Amino acid sequence: MAMKRIAVFTGSRAEYGLLRPVIAGLLARPDFQTFLLVTGMHLSPEFGMTVREIENDGFPIAEKIEILLSSDTSVGTGKSMGLAMISISEAFARMSPDLVVILGDRFEALCAAIAATLARVPIAHIHGGELTQGAIDDAFRHSITHMSYLHFAATERYRRRIIQMGESPERVFNVGALGVEIARKMTLRDRRSLEADLGFDLSRDFLLVTFHPATLDLEPAETQAEALLAALDRFPAYAVVFTKANADAHGRAVNACIEAYVQKNPQRSSVFTSLGQERYLSLASFCKAVVGNSSSAIIETPSLGVPTVNIGNRQNGRERMPLVFDCVATTDDIVCAIRKALACKKEPVRNPYEGGDTSGRIVAIIAETLARPILPKLFYDLESMDDRQ
């Protein structure tokens, strides 16, 4: 049997960190030829040139595609998507993959899914079926689901939702979340080595903050960011470690607010463009609370027993654990939620995203699927109420 060519698409630091064990598992199979298509924030100096992490890991990169424009608007994002569609379509024509692996719901991932669909390349999609009602990512994620052949959901509820969207149950699998597997298996750094690496004093209690624009909110992202920063001022005894926002519309405006805050408060705050998964999870294990609106604070960090303050609407609809404290994006409400989190005892909780050997199951299912002919997708109709009666 001829080797199967597997393309793995990655456009952001967070999604690559989750994909790393899947890539390693695919590369370990002698019947697969696996290579990466790298684009988006990975190739941007503004967002840390995180392609270097991939190169340091030694994974084979088949294509590097620059698509990001220096814009902070929805028009700029639309233009970047147009460029991505052209370039990724050309890349697939050169690569001729038998399957492409796509994780998540960013606009770059949607472009890759459309290009793969046009090229008749089956898609294996990870993290479908979820809801983030405060972000445009919802529309992107569900669109990718409709174009995908294999579906790897992170919880049973998400698996059922994918089936509800017309996907055959035989191709939809609840495998758990890769981030939880990584958090459980990773050897975390000690506090002293982190201090030396980051150049920031971690001896005092600190908060770990990541805040992205909620792309469907009418309130300006800068207003919400300023409310968060004002809330942090109410906790002067705590240091603050920020990670920057993604390349979403108004992400640069949020980052500008954070950078100005750090300049005013250099003794108790620091900001990093990209921490990488090892440093991020290690910091999370030491911090008193994770604050912001990142999915990692909903899915992964509670497995470390770390309380989370989830701000605003961006993550509305995601399954969450008791360690997650939701609040609206106002200073007083954020302060109240932080106080609840700080009063919460750090202890591991049952995580609905736990799936055991998630990456191994994904690789095995891909191998089993590619060993058989890829059949045309048919819409899966749920039984009507009349049929059930």
N, C-alpha and C positions, 0 to 999 in steps of 0.2 A: 504494500500500500504506500502511495506517495505521501511524503511529509505534508502535513497541513500547515498553512501559513497563518499565523495568528498576529494580528495587529492590536496593540494596546494603545489607546488614545489617552493623552494626559495634557491638561491645559492649566493646572493650578497646583500649588504646593500641597494643599490639604488633600486633594484627590489622589495625588501621586503617593503621598504617605500611606494612604489606605490601600492603594493598589500594589504596593511593594511586595507583600508576600504572595499575591496572586501571580505577579510577574515572575518571581523566583520559582514558583511551582510550575508555571508553564515552561520556563526555560529548562527545567530539570527533566522534562519529558523528551525522549529521543524521537518521538513521532511528530513533534511540533517544531516548527521554525518560528520563533517568537521575536518580534521587534516592536519598537516604540515609535509612535508619531507624537512629537512634542511641539507644543504651541503655546499661545496665550502668555500668561504671566511668567512662565518659565524662562522666556527669552527677553524679558524686560528688566533693564538695570533698575528701574524705579521700584520694581517689586522683588528685587533681590537676586535676579538671574539664577533662579533655582534649578535651571538645567544642570548646573554644576553638581547638585546632589545626585542627579541621575547618572551623570558621567562618573562620579566618585563611586557609585554603587556598581559600576561596570556593566550596566544593562545596555544592550545594543539599540542605538537610536537610528532608525532608518530615515526619518525626515524631521527637520527643524523648520517650522513655518511661523514666521513673524506676522502677526495680525493686529496687534493692539495699536490704536491711534492715541495720540496725546490729547485725549478729550475726556471730560467728566460728565457727559450728557447722554441721554438716550439716543440722540442722533449719532453721536460718536460710536456708541455700542452697535447701532444698526449698521454703520459703515464697516466696523470691524467684523461683523457677522457676514457681510457681503464678501469681504476679502477672504474670510475663512472658508466660505462655501467654495469659492473659486480654487483656492490653494489646496484644500483638503481633497476636493474632487480630483484634481490633478495628481495628488499624492497617491490616492487609492488606485488610479489608473497605472501608476508606475509600480506600486507594491503588489497588486493583485492578491489581496488577502482572501483566505477562505472564511474568516470570521474576524470581527472587530469587537474588542471589549471596551465598553464605555461605562464610566461610573458617574452617577449623580445627575445634576440638573443645571449646570452653568450654560451660558449661551454658547460657549465654544463646543460643549458636548452636543448641544442640539444641532449645530452646524455639521459636526462629524456624523451624527445619526442621519441627517438628510442626505449628505454626500454618500454614505454607505448604502442607503436605501436606493438612491438613483443608480448606484453601481451594482445593485443586487448582491450586496455583501451582507450576510446575516449578522445581526447584532446581539451580543450578550450584554444585557444591561443590569447594573448593580445599583441597588438603592431606589428602585421604583416603588410606586404605590404609596408614597409618603405624602403628607400635606404640610405645606408651609404657606399659610393663607395670607401672610403679610408680604410675600415676595413674589415677583413675577416668575421665579424659578418653578412654581407650581405648574404653570402652563408649559414650560420647557420640559419638565420631568414627565408629565403625562403624554406629551407629544412623542418623546423618546420611547415611552412604553409602547405606544401604538405602532412604532416602527421596528420594535425589537422582536427577536425570535426566542431568545432565552431570557428568563427573568429571575434575578436573585434578590429576593426581598429580605429585609432585615428583621421583620416580625411576622407573626401569623396574621395579624390584622392587615398588614400591608400586602401579604400574599393574596388574601381574599379580595382586597380592593383591586389588585391587578386583574384578577379573574373577572370581577365585576365590570372592568373596562373592556371585556371582550377577548381576553387572552386565554388560551386553552390551559386548563389545570395541569396537563402533562408537561407543560413547558415553564411552569411557575414554581419556584422553590423557595421555601423559608430556610435560609442558611445562617441567619443572624447577621450582625454587623461586623465588618472587618476591623473597625476601630476598637471594638470591645476585645476581640481576639488579640490585637496588637497590644492594648493596654495590659491585658492579663499576662502576656508572654514576655513583654519587654523588660530588660534589666535597666532600671531607672538610675539616673546619675545621682551622686551624693551632692549635698548642698555646697560643699567647699569647691568641688570641681566646676559646678555651675557658676558660682561666683567668679571664679577665675576666667571662665569662658566668656561670660556675659559682661564682666567688668562692672558689676553692680552688687552692692551689699545686700545680701539676703538674710542677714542675721535677725532682722526685725520681722514682725508679722507683716504679710503682704497679701494683696489681692491681685489676681491674674485677670486682665481685662481684654476682651476682643469684641469690637462693636462694628457691625457692617450696616450699610444703608438698608432700610426696609423699603424695597423698590416699589411697593404698591401704596405706601403711606402718602397722604396728602401733605402732612407736616414735613417741612424740610429736614433732611438728615442732619444738617448742622445744628438745628434747634434741639433735636434729640440728643446729639452728642454733647452739646453744651449742658443740657440737663443732667446727663450722666457725670460730666466733669464737676459740676457744682455739687452733686451728691458725694463724690469722692472727697471733696474739700471738707465735708462734714466728718471725715474719719482721718484726722491728721496723724493719728498714732500709727496708721498703716501705710507701708510703702505700696507702690502701684507699679506693676509690670504690664505694659501694653504690647499687644501685637497689632500690626496695621490691618486695615480693611482691605478687601479684595478689589479687583478692577471692575467693580460695578459702577453704574451711574451714581455720581455724588460720593464715591468712595474716596476720591482725592480730597474732597472738602472735609470729610470726617477725619482723614489723616492729618490735614492741616490743623484742625482743632486740637488733636492729640499732641502734635509736635509743639504747638504753642504752649500747651499745658505743661509739657515736660521741660521746656525752656524756662518756664516760670517756677517750676518745682524740681530742680535737678537733684536735690538731696533725697527726695522720697519717691521719684518716679523715673522710669526709663521706657523707651519704646524700641521695638525691633520689627524690621520689615518681615522677616521670616525666621521663626525659631526652629523649624523642623520638628518632627514628631517626638524624637527622643527628648529634646530639651523642653518642648511644650509639656509633655506628660510628666516629666520630672518636676518641672515648676508647679504643675497642677497638684502633684502629690504633696508638696510642701506648703502651698498657699492656704490661706484661711477660707477663701471662697473664690470661685470663678464667676466673673461678672460680665454681662454683655448679651449677645444674641446669636452666638455661634452654635451650629449643630453639634459640634464636639462637646460642648458643655451640657447638652441634653443626652447624648448617646454614650460618650466614652468616660468623661471625668467622674460621673456618679459611681462608676465601677471601682474607682479609687477611694470611694467614701467621701468625696469632696462635695460640699454643698454648692449649688449653682443659683445665681440670680439671673433670671431670664427676662430681658427688658423688651417691652413692646410686642408687636404683632408678627415679627418676622418668622418665628417658630411656631405660630399657632397651628394646631392640628397634629403636631408630632406627639407620639406616645412619650410620656415622661414618668419619672420616679418621684417618690416623696421628698428626695433631697433637692428638687428643683422648685425654686420660689419665683413665681411669675409676678410681674408688676408692669404698670403702664409707664410710658417714657416721660415721666415728670420727676423733678428732683425729689419731692417729698415721698413719692411712692417708691422710688429707687432706694432712698435712705431706709425706709421701713423694711424693704425686702432684704437689704444688706444686713440690717440688724438681726432679722430672723435667721439669716444664713450663718452669721457669726455666733449666734446662740445655739445653733444646731450642732449636735455631737457628730464628729466625723466617724462614720462607720459604713462598711460595705452594705449594699442593699441588693435585693434581687433585681436583675436587669433584664427587661423584656427583650433586649437586643442581643442577649447572649446566645451564641449558636455553636460553641465548641470550636471545632477545626473548620472555621468558615472558609478560609482560603483553599484548604485541601478539598473541601466539598465542591467549591466552584470549579476548580481545575478538573476534578473527576467527572463532573456533569458535562463540562465542555467536551472532554475526551469521548465520553459515551455518546454524546449527540453527534459529533463529527465522524464517528465510526459508522453512522447510518446515513442514508440519503436525507438531505434537508428537504422537507416537504413544504408545499405552499401553505402559508398561513390562512386559516379560516377564522372568521369572527365567531367567538364562542358565546352563544346566547344563553343567558340564565333562564331557567324555567319561569314562565309567566305565573302570576297568581292563580289564574284559572286552571293551569295544568296541575298545580299543587293541591287544589281543592278537590 
